[in-house]
Amino acid sequence: MTNVPLWFDRKFEFTFPVEQYPNLCVRLRGTPPRLEEMLHGTSPAILQAKPADKWSAQEHAGHLLDLEPLWLARLDDFLKDGDTLTVADLSNRRTREANHNARELAKILAEFRVARLQLMERVAKLQPDLFSRSLLHPRLKQPMRLVDHLYFVAEHDDHHLAGIWELINP
């Protein structure tokens, strides 16, 4: 049983000012160290436990890594002339097939840190006016500015961090 709401049940209202993008960039840069701190010193047995055959804490961490290519692809979408963001694999096949529990946690965390830094370095090079560019989010069926995309990624990060927290602190 979890107190974390289902991700696909989430609704979003993107009404905050575009000038919030620096705050969101700081939040996104902070996910890898928050994840590392949260998992530090946790036994492999707890990290890899799969209650009710759901994802383990380690699989949640791996999932964050697995989605970095999607976030980069969507950043590229904002730089092109399209009208819709890249579609996500809603079945999370990559995470299901990755067998993250068989991997070394330190490698997952290091790879996530590198991937997130790559995303944030690309974002840091953007002109401020680009953060207000809007494209259609394919699942939500609503317009999303680049600043909203950053918020969406940060909320997704926190969703999984909350799930991890529940798993390692029952």
C-alpha positions as CSV (number, residue, x, y, z in Angstrom):
1,M,0.0,0.0,0.0
2,T,1.4,3.4,-1.0
3,N,0.4,7.0,-0.2
4,V,2.1,8.2,-3.4
5,P,-0.6,9.0,-6.0
6,L,-0.4,7.2,-9.3
7,W,1.6,9.1,-11.8
8,F,-0.9,8.6,-14.6
9,D,-3.7,10.0,-12.5
10,R,-1.8,13.3,-12.1
11,K,-3.3,16.4,-13.7
12,F,-1.2,19.5,-14.4
13,E,-2.0,23.2,-14.6
14,F,0.9,25.1,-16.2
15,T,0.0,28.6,-15.0
16,F,3.2,29.7,-13.3
17,P,5.4,32.4,-14.9
18,V,8.0,31.3,-17.5
19,E,10.6,33.1,-15.4
20,Q,10.5,30.2,-13.0
21,Y,12.8,28.2,-15.2
22,P,16.0,28.9,-13.2
23,N,14.3,27.5,-10.1
24,L,13.3,24.4,-12.0
25,C,16.8,24.0,-13.3
26,V,18.2,24.0,-9.7
27,R,15.6,21.5,-8.7
28,L,16.5,19.2,-11.6
29,R,20.2,19.4,-10.9
30,G,19.4,18.4,-7.3
31,T,17.7,15.1,-8.1
32,P,20.9,13.0,-8.4
33,P,22.4,14.1,-5.1
34,R,19.0,13.8,-3.4
35,L,18.6,10.2,-4.8
36,E,22.2,9.3,-3.7
37,E,21.7,10.6,-0.2
38,M,18.4,8.9,0.1
39,L,19.8,5.5,-0.9
40,H,23.1,5.8,0.9
41,G,23.7,3.0,3.5
42,T,20.5,1.2,2.5
43,S,21.0,-2.6,2.4
44,P,20.7,-4.4,-1.0
45,A,17.9,-6.5,0.5
46,I,15.8,-3.4,1.1
47,L,16.8,-1.7,-2.1
48,Q,15.8,-4.7,-4.2
49,A,12.7,-5.8,-2.3
50,K,9.6,-5.9,-4.6
51,P,6.5,-5.5,-2.4
52,A,3.4,-6.8,-4.2
53,D,5.6,-7.4,-7.3
54,K,5.9,-3.6,-7.9
55,W,9.2,-1.9,-8.6
56,S,11.9,-2.0,-6.0
57,A,13.6,1.2,-4.8
58,Q,16.6,0.3,-7.0
59,E,14.3,-0.2,-10.0
60,H,12.7,3.3,-9.4
61,A,16.3,4.7,-9.4
62,G,17.0,2.9,-12.7
63,H,13.7,4.2,-14.1
64,L,14.9,7.8,-13.5
65,L,18.0,6.9,-15.6
66,D,15.9,5.2,-18.2
67,L,13.8,8.3,-18.9
68,E,16.7,10.7,-19.4
69,P,16.8,10.0,-23.2
70,L,13.0,10.9,-23.4
71,W,13.7,14.2,-21.6
72,L,16.5,15.0,-24.0
73,A,14.3,14.1,-27.0
74,R,11.6,16.4,-25.8
75,L,14.1,19.2,-25.3
76,D,15.1,18.6,-29.0
77,D,11.4,18.8,-29.9
78,F,11.3,22.4,-28.5
79,L,14.2,23.3,-30.7
80,K,12.6,22.0,-33.9
81,D,9.5,23.1,-35.8
82,G,7.2,20.4,-34.7
83,D,4.0,20.7,-32.8
84,T,3.9,17.7,-30.5
85,L,6.4,16.3,-28.0
86,T,8.0,12.9,-28.4
87,V,5.7,10.1,-27.2
88,A,6.7,8.2,-24.1
89,D,6.6,4.4,-23.8
90,L,3.8,4.2,-21.3
91,S,4.4,0.5,-20.7
92,N,7.9,1.4,-19.3
93,R,9.4,-1.5,-21.3
94,R,12.9,-0.2,-20.9
95,T,12.7,-0.3,-17.1
96,R,10.9,-3.7,-17.1
97,E,13.6,-5.2,-19.3
98,A,16.6,-3.5,-17.7
99,N,16.9,-5.8,-14.7
100,H,18.1,-2.9,-12.5
101,N,18.1,-5.1,-9.4
102,A,21.0,-7.1,-11.0
103,R,23.0,-4.0,-11.6
104,E,25.3,-2.3,-9.2
105,L,23.5,0.6,-7.6
106,A,26.6,2.8,-7.7
107,K,26.6,2.5,-11.5
108,I,22.9,3.4,-11.8
109,L,23.5,6.4,-9.7
110,A,26.6,7.5,-11.6
111,E,25.0,7.1,-15.0
112,F,21.9,9.0,-13.8
113,R,24.1,11.9,-12.6
114,V,26.0,12.0,-15.9
115,A,22.7,11.9,-17.9
116,R,21.0,14.5,-15.9
117,L,24.1,16.8,-16.1
118,Q,24.0,16.4,-19.8
119,L,20.4,17.5,-19.9
120,M,21.0,20.5,-17.7
121,E,24.1,21.6,-19.6
122,R,21.9,21.6,-22.8
123,V,19.2,23.6,-21.0
124,A,21.7,26.1,-19.7
125,K,22.7,27.1,-23.2
126,L,19.2,28.0,-24.3
127,Q,18.0,31.5,-24.8
128,P,15.4,32.6,-22.2
129,D,12.7,33.2,-24.8
130,L,12.7,29.5,-25.7
131,F,11.3,28.6,-22.3
132,S,7.9,30.0,-23.4
133,R,7.7,27.9,-26.6
134,S,4.8,25.5,-26.4
135,L,4.1,22.1,-27.9
136,L,1.4,19.5,-27.3
137,H,2.1,16.9,-24.7
138,P,0.9,13.6,-26.3
139,R,-0.6,11.9,-23.2
140,L,-1.9,14.9,-21.4
141,K,-3.4,16.4,-24.6
142,Q,-2.5,19.9,-23.4
143,P,0.0,22.5,-24.5
144,M,3.3,22.5,-22.6
145,R,5.9,25.2,-22.6
146,L,9.5,24.2,-22.2
147,V,9.4,25.6,-18.7
148,D,6.4,23.3,-18.1
149,H,8.4,20.4,-19.4
150,L,11.1,21.1,-16.8
151,Y,8.4,21.2,-14.1
152,F,6.9,17.9,-15.4
153,V,10.4,16.2,-15.2
154,A,10.9,17.6,-11.7
155,E,7.5,16.4,-10.6
156,H,8.3,13.0,-12.1
157,D,11.6,12.9,-10.3
158,D,9.9,13.7,-7.0
159,H,7.1,11.1,-7.6
160,H,9.7,8.4,-7.8
161,L,11.8,9.8,-4.9
162,A,8.6,9.6,-2.8
163,G,8.0,6.0,-3.9
164,I,11.6,5.2,-3.0
165,W,11.3,6.9,0.4
166,E,8.2,4.8,1.2
167,L,10.0,1.6,0.2
168,I,13.1,2.1,2.3
169,N,11.3,3.7,5.3
170,P,8.3,1.4,5.8
